[in-house]
Amino acid sequence: MTADGGDIFSARWIIEDAFHSHNDYALYVLDGRIAGLALLAELKSRYPSARVHSDTNAAILPGFVNAHHHCYGVNLINQGIRDDLLEPWIFASAGAADVAPRLATEYAAMRLLKNGVTAVVDACTAGHTAAFVEAKIRDKIAVYNGLGLSCAIAPGERWHNQLVHPHGQSQSFLTTLPEVLRCKLQRKHVARTRIDPQSFVRFLSRMHGEYRAFECADVWFGPTAPHWTGRETLRDIAREVSKSGQRIHTHAEESRLQHLSATAWSFQGAIAELGKAGLLSDGLSLAHMVWAGEKDLARVAEARAHVVCNPSSNLRLRSGIAPAPLMKRMGINLALGMDGTSLAGDDDMFAEMRLAQSLYWSSDRVNPSLTAKDVFDMATMGGARLMGMDHSIGSLSVGKRADFVILRLDRLEGPWLDPGIDPVELLVSSAKSADIQSVFTGGQLAVSHGEAKKCDEKRILQNITDGMQRAADQRLSASEYAAVKSALQRWYDGWLTKNAPQ
């Protein structure tokens, strides 16, 4: 790209955002920013020294925002970890190969970028010490920003309910298991070293202060879920947030068992606990919200908090379908996340949008179905708003970062294409990541014909292979997993029988 005159990119369609598409338009990119959006002839006249890149059989669209993601490294099924109900699956996924966080992030970031994702919320596990968490955060930001991705790193921990949801019942549950399995779960899930909550809060507050001036990176509080965090820690987080404006990202109302049993004893449910702690605000993002009721959603809407829908993950882990049409009608900002568990494990945001539109269908006239434009907005500006970065990412508006995808239309065009087709409708219904020709981040070429240009893909793949081979196999055996799953079923069946609504 030229250093002085900038670059003009033209296509059949420029999709500025979900609701504004332009025929035969072009983008003018200068110093990593979108400096013009107009007809090609007009931009060429205005900027005669700019290099022109023209393709009449392509569409240019904003880079996607993956608003909730976990870096598992190699796909879990490749590690022998099968989909299941969320609660037993958690025990299996904890046995995923323990590759270095930087390496897992490199692999995940490269995959996301090749799929047109240019911004991500990384919900990671904190770890055992502040030094370990700091190294993890710095490595993740360096990896994402090195590839040109904007990022928010949201570390969290599970201090409560490591085994079962009703608080304080882990040891009781352990007594129902055979001794060998009891010792294994005690060591892996209950007794493992965790950063203490007070240090966690102080440390993440400091890290946010260090990165708050960065346009493309932020550090958030990522309490794994309210019932896994504890009231005192939630209140401590709220005190820091009130002073700094730091954002919060958490899982909430993901599974039916979580929804029912997390209200046991004095715990009042995820949204009620977040409200009591003072965390319901426009700086809060809630992942999943599959089982949230209308009263809780009304509180979320009133607080202007955000919700990340994760349709693939919620299907794979048998959690259900989020009430997205109701959320949309209430005015809640919706984003889209792939959660590290997209339907085919391929991180294809086109497939995620397509699934979202198919699932978030409603026969209720009061809560109309989500349209193709709605889910495209979720995957772009909805995520940008959630990240608090909508001033710089999420659309192809003048002044924003030049993060965009050039998509070939050859396959989509087929033998015939209605000349009046809406491009967003076409892309959501039919596009695949394989149709991506190139991805630009900050105006720089990041992916070309499936090849990542800002990293050594062969090195990353070889390092992942080596790391997987070295990693100790910590998974439960098939018989152990069957025993845990059976014990969990009995435990929750017993709890639900005793605590069923009258």
C-alpha positions as CSV (number, residue, x, y, z in Angstrom):
1,M,0.0,0.0,0.0
2,T,1.2,3.5,-0.7
3,A,2.6,5.5,2.1
4,D,1.4,8.9,1.0
5,G,-1.6,8.8,-1.3
6,G,-3.6,6.1,0.5
7,D,-5.6,3.3,-1.1
8,I,-9.1,3.0,-2.6
9,F,-10.9,-0.3,-2.4
10,S,-14.0,-0.7,-4.6
11,A,-16.5,-3.6,-4.9
12,R,-20.0,-4.4,-6.2
13,W,-21.2,-3.8,-2.6
14,I,-19.8,-1.9,0.3
15,I,-21.7,-3.0,3.4
16,E,-21.1,0.0,5.7
17,D,-23.2,-1.7,8.5
18,A,-26.1,-4.0,8.8
19,F,-28.6,-1.4,7.7
20,H,-26.6,0.6,5.0
21,S,-25.3,-1.1,1.9
22,H,-24.0,0.8,-1.2
23,N,-23.7,-0.3,-4.8
24,D,-20.5,0.4,-6.7
25,Y,-19.0,2.3,-3.8
26,A,-15.5,2.4,-2.6
27,L,-13.5,3.0,0.6
28,Y,-10.6,5.4,0.8
29,V,-8.1,4.2,3.4
30,L,-5.3,6.4,4.8
31,D,-3.1,5.8,7.8
32,G,-5.1,2.8,8.9
33,R,-8.4,4.7,8.9
34,I,-11.4,4.9,6.7
35,A,-11.0,8.4,5.3
36,G,-13.7,8.3,2.6
37,L,-16.8,6.3,1.6
38,A,-18.3,7.3,-1.8
39,L,-18.8,6.3,-5.4
40,L,-15.5,5.1,-7.0
41,A,-15.4,7.9,-9.5
42,E,-15.8,10.5,-6.8
43,L,-13.0,9.0,-4.7
44,K,-10.6,8.7,-7.6
45,S,-11.3,12.3,-8.5
46,R,-10.7,13.4,-4.9
47,Y,-7.6,11.3,-4.3
48,P,-5.8,11.0,-7.7
49,S,-2.6,9.7,-6.1
50,A,-4.3,6.8,-4.3
51,R,-3.7,3.2,-5.4
52,V,-7.0,1.7,-6.7
53,H,-8.0,-1.9,-5.9
54,S,-11.2,-2.7,-7.8
55,D,-13.2,-5.9,-8.0
56,T,-16.8,-5.8,-9.3
57,N,-17.5,-9.3,-8.2
58,A,-16.7,-8.8,-4.5
59,A,-18.3,-7.4,-1.4
60,I,-16.5,-5.4,1.3
61,L,-17.9,-5.7,4.8
62,P,-16.8,-4.8,8.4
63,G,-14.6,-7.2,10.3
64,F,-16.6,-9.3,12.7
65,V,-16.6,-9.0,16.5
66,N,-16.6,-12.3,18.4
67,A,-18.0,-11.0,21.7
68,H,-17.4,-14.1,23.8
69,H,-14.6,-16.6,23.2
70,H,-12.5,-19.2,25.0
71,C,-9.1,-20.3,23.6
72,Y,-9.2,-24.1,24.0
73,G,-6.3,-24.7,21.6
74,V,-7.1,-27.7,19.4
75,N,-10.8,-28.4,19.0
76,L,-12.1,-30.3,22.0
77,I,-13.5,-33.2,19.9
78,N,-10.0,-33.7,18.5
79,Q,-8.9,-34.2,22.1
80,G,-11.6,-36.8,22.7
81,I,-13.8,-34.4,24.7
82,R,-17.4,-34.8,23.4
83,D,-20.3,-32.4,23.7
84,D,-22.7,-33.0,26.6
85,L,-24.8,-31.2,29.1
86,L,-22.9,-28.2,30.4
87,E,-22.4,-29.5,34.0
88,P,-20.7,-32.8,33.2
89,W,-19.0,-31.3,30.2
90,I,-17.2,-28.8,32.5
91,F,-15.4,-31.7,34.1
92,A,-14.4,-33.2,30.8
93,S,-13.2,-29.8,29.3
94,A,-11.1,-29.2,32.4
95,G,-8.9,-32.1,31.1
96,A,-8.1,-30.3,27.8
97,A,-4.4,-30.3,27.0
98,D,-2.6,-27.7,29.1
99,V,-0.7,-25.9,26.3
100,A,0.9,-22.5,27.1
101,P,-1.7,-19.7,27.1
102,R,0.3,-17.7,24.5
103,L,0.4,-20.6,22.1
104,A,-3.3,-21.4,22.5
105,T,-4.1,-17.7,21.9
106,E,-1.9,-17.6,18.8
107,Y,-3.7,-20.5,17.4
108,A,-7.2,-19.1,18.2
109,A,-6.4,-15.6,17.0
110,M,-5.0,-16.9,13.7
111,R,-8.1,-19.0,13.1
112,L,-10.5,-16.1,14.0
113,L,-8.6,-13.7,11.8
114,K,-8.8,-16.1,8.8
115,N,-12.6,-16.2,9.4
116,G,-12.9,-12.4,9.2
117,V,-13.0,-11.7,13.0
118,T,-11.1,-8.5,13.8
119,A,-12.1,-8.0,17.4
120,V,-12.6,-10.4,20.3
121,V,-13.6,-10.6,23.9
122,D,-11.4,-13.3,25.5
123,A,-13.0,-14.8,28.6
124,C,-10.1,-16.7,30.1
125,T,-9.3,-18.4,33.4
126,A,-7.2,-16.2,35.7
127,G,-4.8,-18.8,37.2
128,H,-2.9,-19.3,40.5
129,T,-1.0,-16.0,41.0
130,A,-1.0,-12.4,40.0
131,A,2.3,-12.9,38.1
132,F,0.8,-15.7,36.1
133,V,-2.3,-13.7,35.2
134,E,-0.3,-10.7,34.3
135,A,1.9,-12.7,31.9
136,K,-1.2,-14.3,30.4
137,I,-2.9,-10.9,29.8
138,R,0.2,-9.3,28.3
139,D,0.8,-12.3,26.0
140,K,-2.8,-12.3,24.8
141,I,-2.8,-8.6,24.1
142,A,0.5,-8.9,22.3
143,V,-0.8,-11.7,20.1
144,Y,-4.1,-10.1,19.2
145,N,-2.7,-6.7,18.6
146,G,0.2,-8.2,16.7
147,L,-2.3,-9.6,14.2
148,G,-4.3,-6.4,14.2
149,L,-7.2,-7.6,16.3
150,S,-8.8,-5.4,18.8
151,C,-9.3,-7.3,22.1
152,A,-10.7,-7.2,25.6
153,I,-9.2,-9.7,28.0
154,A,-11.6,-10.7,30.8
155,P,-10.0,-13.1,33.3
156,G,-12.2,-14.9,35.8
157,E,-12.1,-17.6,38.5
158,R,-14.4,-20.1,40.2
159,W,-14.0,-19.6,43.9
160,H,-17.4,-21.0,44.8
161,N,-19.4,-24.1,43.7
162,Q,-16.5,-25.8,41.9
163,L,-18.4,-29.0,41.6
164,V,-22.1,-28.4,42.0
165,H,-24.2,-25.2,41.9
166,P,-25.8,-25.0,45.4
167,H,-23.1,-23.2,47.4
168,G,-21.1,-25.1,50.0
169,Q,-22.2,-28.5,48.7
170,S,-19.0,-29.6,46.9
171,Q,-17.8,-31.9,49.7
172,S,-21.2,-33.4,50.1
173,F,-21.2,-34.3,46.4
174,L,-17.7,-35.7,46.6
175,T,-18.9,-38.2,49.2
176,T,-21.1,-39.8,46.6
177,L,-18.2,-40.8,44.4
178,P,-15.7,-43.7,44.5
179,E,-12.5,-42.8,46.4
180,V,-10.2,-42.7,43.4
181,L,-12.5,-40.4,41.5
182,R,-13.2,-38.3,44.6
183,C,-9.5,-37.6,45.0
184,K,-9.1,-36.8,41.3
185,L,-11.9,-34.2,41.4
186,Q,-10.8,-32.8,44.7
187,R,-7.3,-32.2,43.3
188,K,-8.3,-30.9,39.9
189,H,-11.4,-28.8,40.7
190,V,-11.5,-28.0,44.4
191,A,-8.0,-27.8,45.8
192,R,-6.2,-26.3,42.8
193,T,-4.4,-23.1,43.6
194,R,-6.3,-19.9,42.6
195,I,-5.3,-16.3,42.9
196,D,-7.1,-15.0,46.0
197,P,-10.1,-12.8,45.3
198,Q,-8.7,-9.6,46.9
199,S,-5.5,-9.8,44.8
200,F,-7.6,-10.6,41.7
201,V,-9.6,-7.4,42.1
202,R,-6.6,-5.1,42.9
203,F,-4.6,-6.6,40.1
204,L,-7.2,-6.4,37.3
205,S,-8.0,-2.8,38.4
206,R,-4.3,-1.9,38.0
207,M,-4.0,-3.7,34.6
208,H,-7.0,-1.9,33.3
209,G,-5.5,1.4,34.3
210,E,-2.4,0.6,32.3
211,Y,-4.3,-0.3,29.1
212,R,-7.2,2.1,29.4
213,A,-5.6,4.6,26.9
214,F,-5.2,1.9,24.3
215,E,-7.6,2.0,21.4
216,C,-7.4,-1.7,20.5
217,A,-7.0,-3.4,23.9
218,D,-8.6,-3.4,27.3
219,V,-8.6,-5.4,30.5
220,W,-11.9,-6.2,32.1
221,F,-13.2,-8.0,35.1
222,G,-14.3,-11.4,34.0
223,P,-16.0,-13.1,37.0
224,T,-16.8,-16.5,35.6
225,A,-20.4,-16.3,36.8
226,P,-22.1,-14.7,39.9
227,H,-22.6,-18.0,41.7
228,W,-19.0,-19.0,41.0
229,T,-17.6,-15.7,42.3
230,G,-19.3,-14.9,45.6
231,R,-21.1,-11.8,46.9
232,E,-18.1,-10.2,48.6
233,T,-15.9,-10.4,45.5
234,L,-18.8,-9.0,43.3
235,R,-19.1,-6.1,45.7
236,D,-15.3,-5.5,45.6
237,I,-15.4,-5.5,41.8
238,A,-18.3,-3.0,41.9
239,R,-16.4,-0.6,44.1
240,E,-13.5,-0.6,41.6
241,V,-15.8,-0.3,38.6
242,S,-17.6,2.7,40.2
243,K,-14.2,4.5,40.3
244,S,-12.7,3.5,37.0
245,G,-15.5,2.6,34.6
246,Q,-13.9,-0.7,34.0
247,R,-16.1,-3.2,32.1
248,I,-17.4,-6.5,33.3
249,H,-18.0,-9.7,31.4
250,T,-19.6,-12.8,32.9
251,H,-21.6,-16.0,32.2
252,A,-25.2,-15.9,33.3
253,E,-28.3,-18.1,33.1
254,E,-26.5,-20.5,30.7
255,S,-28.1,-23.9,31.6
256,R,-31.4,-25.1,33.1
257,L,-29.6,-26.7,36.1
258,Q,-27.7,-23.5,36.6
259,H,-30.9,-21.5,36.5
260,L,-32.7,-23.7,39.0
261,S,-30.1,-24.6,41.4
262,A,-28.2,-21.3,41.5
263,T,-31.2,-19.9,43.3
264,A,-30.7,-22.3,46.2
265,W,-30.4,-21.2,49.8
266,S,-29.9,-17.4,50.0
267,F,-28.6,-16.9,46.5
268,Q,-31.2,-15.1,44.5
269,G,-30.2,-15.7,40.9
270,A,-27.6,-14.2,38.6
271,I,-29.2,-10.9,37.7
272,A,-30.5,-10.3,41.3
273,E,-27.0,-10.9,42.7
274,L,-25.4,-8.6,40.1
275,G,-27.9,-5.9,40.9
276,K,-27.4,-6.2,44.7
277,A,-23.6,-5.9,44.1
278,G,-24.1,-2.8,42.0
279,L,-22.9,-4.3,38.8
280,L,-25.9,-3.8,36.6
281,S,-24.8,-1.1,34.2
282,D,-24.0,-0.3,30.6
283,G,-20.5,-1.6,31.3
284,L,-21.7,-5.1,31.9
285,S,-21.9,-7.9,29.3
286,L,-23.7,-11.1,30.0
287,A,-22.9,-14.3,28.0
288,H,-25.7,-16.8,27.2
289,M,-28.8,-15.7,29.2
290,V,-30.6,-18.7,27.8
291,W,-32.8,-19.2,30.9
292,A,-33.3,-15.5,31.9
293,G,-37.0,-14.7,32.6
294,E,-38.8,-11.5,31.5
295,K,-38.4,-9.8,34.9
296,D,-34.6,-10.3,34.8
297,L,-34.4,-9.2,31.2
298,A,-36.3,-6.0,32.0
299,R,-33.7,-5.2,34.7
300,V,-30.9,-5.8,32.1
301,A,-32.7,-3.5,29.6
302,E,-33.2,-0.8,32.2
303,A,-29.5,-0.9,33.1
304,R,-28.5,-0.8,29.4
305,A,-26.3,-3.9,29.9
306,H,-25.4,-6.1,27.0
307,V,-26.1,-9.7,26.1
308,V,-23.9,-12.0,24.0
309,C,-25.9,-14.8,22.3
310,N,-23.9,-18.0,21.7
311,P,-26.2,-20.2,19.6
312,S,-23.8,-22.9,18.6
313,S,-22.4,-23.4,22.1
314,N,-25.9,-23.4,23.6
315,L,-26.9,-26.2,21.2
316,R,-23.8,-28.3,21.6
317,L,-23.9,-28.1,25.4
318,R,-27.7,-28.8,25.5
319,S,-28.4,-25.5,27.2
320,G,-31.3,-24.3,25.0
321,I,-32.1,-21.3,22.8
322,A,-31.9,-17.8,24.2
323,P,-35.0,-15.6,24.1
324,A,-33.3,-13.2,21.7
325,P,-36.5,-11.9,20.1
326,L,-37.7,-10.8,23.5
327,M,-34.4,-9.2,24.3
328,K,-34.4,-7.4,21.0
329,R,-37.9,-6.1,21.6
330,M,-36.9,-4.8,25.1
331,G,-34.1,-2.8,23.5
332,I,-31.1,-4.8,24.9
333,N,-28.0,-4.5,22.8
334,L,-27.3,-8.0,21.4
335,A,-23.9,-9.3,20.3
336,L,-22.7,-12.7,18.9
337,G,-20.1,-15.0,20.3
338,M,-18.7,-18.3,19.2
339,D,-17.5,-19.3,22.7
340,G,-14.7,-21.5,21.3
341,T,-17.5,-24.0,20.4
342,S,-18.9,-23.1,17.0
343,L,-21.2,-25.7,15.6
344,A,-18.6,-27.3,13.3
345,G,-15.6,-26.1,15.4
346,D,-14.5,-23.9,12.5
347,D,-15.1,-20.4,13.9
348,D,-17.1,-19.4,10.9
349,M,-19.1,-16.3,11.8
350,F,-21.3,-16.6,8.7
351,A,-22.5,-20.0,10.0
352,E,-23.0,-18.5,13.4
353,M,-25.2,-15.7,12.0
354,R,-27.1,-18.2,9.9
355,L,-27.8,-20.4,12.9
356,A,-28.8,-17.4,15.0
357,Q,-31.3,-16.3,12.4
358,S,-32.8,-19.8,12.2
359,L,-33.0,-20.3,16.0
360,Y,-34.1,-16.8,17.0
361,W,-37.4,-17.2,15.2
362,S,-40.7,-16.3,16.9
363,S,-44.3,-17.0,16.1
364,D,-45.2,-14.3,18.6
365,R,-46.1,-11.0,16.9
366,V,-45.1,-9.1,20.0
367,N,-41.6,-10.4,19.8
368,P,-40.8,-10.7,16.1
369,S,-38.1,-13.0,14.7
370,L,-34.5,-11.7,14.3
371,T,-33.8,-10.7,10.7
372,A,-30.6,-11.2,8.7
373,K,-29.8,-7.5,9.4
374,D,-30.3,-8.0,13.1
375,V,-27.9,-10.9,13.3
376,F,-25.4,-9.1,11.1
377,D,-25.6,-6.2,13.4
378,M,-25.0,-8.5,16.4
379,A,-21.8,-9.8,14.7
380,T,-20.5,-6.3,14.0
381,M,-21.8,-3.2,15.8
382,G,-23.5,-5.1,18.5
383,G,-20.2,-6.5,19.6
384,A,-18.5,-3.1,19.1
385,R,-21.0,-1.5,21.4
386,L,-20.5,-4.2,24.0
387,M,-16.8,-3.7,23.9
388,G,-17.2,0.1,24.3
389,M,-15.2,0.4,21.0
390,D,-18.1,1.4,18.7
391,H,-16.3,4.7,18.0
392,S,-13.5,2.8,16.2
393,I,-14.7,-0.7,15.1
394,G,-17.9,-2.5,14.0
395,S,-18.7,-0.6,10.8
396,L,-17.1,1.0,7.7
397,S,-17.9,4.5,8.8
398,V,-15.5,7.3,8.0
399,G,-13.0,7.9,10.8
400,K,-13.0,4.3,12.1
401,R,-10.2,1.7,11.9
402,A,-9.9,0.1,8.5
403,D,-10.8,-3.4,9.6
404,F,-12.7,-5.0,6.7
405,V,-13.2,-8.2,4.8
406,I,-13.3,-8.6,1.0
407,L,-15.6,-11.4,0.1
408,R,-15.7,-13.1,-3.3
409,L,-19.2,-13.4,-4.8
410,D,-18.5,-16.1,-7.4
411,R,-20.0,-19.0,-5.5
412,L,-22.9,-17.0,-4.1
413,E,-23.8,-15.7,-7.5
414,G,-24.3,-19.2,-8.9
415,P,-25.9,-19.5,-12.3
416,W,-28.2,-16.6,-11.6
417,L,-28.7,-13.9,-8.9
418,D,-31.6,-11.5,-8.6
419,P,-30.2,-8.0,-9.4
420,G,-32.3,-6.6,-6.6
421,I,-31.0,-8.9,-3.9
422,D,-30.2,-7.4,-0.5
423,P,-26.5,-8.1,0.1
424,V,-26.8,-8.6,3.8
425,E,-29.6,-11.1,3.2
426,L,-27.5,-12.9,0.7
427,L,-24.4,-13.1,2.9
428,V,-26.2,-14.2,6.0
429,S,-28.1,-16.9,4.1
430,S,-25.3,-18.3,2.0
431,A,-21.8,-17.0,2.6
432,K,-19.0,-19.1,4.2
433,S,-15.6,-18.2,5.5
434,A,-14.2,-20.1,2.5
435,D,-15.5,-17.2,0.3
436,I,-13.2,-14.7,2.1
437,Q,-10.6,-13.4,-0.3
438,S,-8.7,-11.1,2.1
439,V,-8.9,-9.5,5.6
440,F,-7.5,-6.1,6.4
441,T,-6.8,-4.8,10.0
442,G,-5.8,-1.2,10.5
443,G,-5.6,-0.9,6.7
444,Q,-2.9,-3.6,6.5
445,L,-3.4,-6.9,4.7
446,A,-3.7,-9.6,7.4
447,V,-5.1,-12.5,5.4
448,S,-4.9,-13.3,1.7
449,H,-6.6,-16.3,0.1
450,G,-6.6,-18.2,3.4
451,E,-3.0,-17.4,4.3
452,A,-2.3,-15.3,7.4
453,K,0.2,-12.6,6.5
454,K,1.1,-11.3,10.0
455,C,2.2,-14.5,11.6
456,D,4.1,-17.7,10.9
457,E,1.3,-20.2,10.5
458,K,3.5,-23.2,10.0
459,R,5.4,-22.4,13.3
460,I,2.2,-22.0,15.2
461,L,0.8,-25.3,13.9
462,Q,4.0,-27.1,14.7
463,N,4.2,-25.6,18.2
464,I,0.6,-26.6,18.8
465,T,1.3,-30.2,17.7
466,D,4.4,-30.4,19.9
467,G,2.5,-28.8,22.8
468,M,-0.4,-31.3,22.5
469,Q,2.0,-34.2,22.4
470,R,3.8,-33.0,25.5
471,A,0.7,-32.2,27.5
472,A,-0.2,-34.6,30.2
473,D,-3.5,-36.4,29.7
474,Q,-5.6,-35.2,32.6
475,R,-9.0,-36.2,31.2
476,L,-11.3,-38.4,33.0
477,S,-11.4,-42.0,31.6
478,A,-14.6,-43.1,29.9
479,S,-15.6,-45.1,33.0
480,E,-14.8,-42.2,35.3
481,Y,-16.7,-39.7,33.2
482,A,-19.7,-42.1,33.2
483,A,-19.5,-42.3,37.0
484,V,-19.4,-38.5,37.4
485,K,-22.2,-37.9,35.0
486,S,-24.4,-40.5,36.7
487,A,-23.6,-39.0,40.1
488,L,-24.4,-35.4,38.9
489,Q,-27.7,-36.6,37.5
490,R,-28.6,-38.2,40.8
491,W,-27.5,-35.1,42.7
492,Y,-29.5,-32.7,40.7
493,D,-32.5,-35.0,40.5
494,G,-32.5,-35.2,44.2
495,W,-32.0,-31.4,44.6
496,L,-34.8,-30.6,42.1
497,T,-37.2,-33.1,43.8
498,K,-36.7,-31.4,47.2
499,N,-36.8,-27.9,45.8
500,A,-39.4,-28.1,43.1
501,P,-41.7,-25.1,42.9
502,Q,-44.9,-25.7,44.8
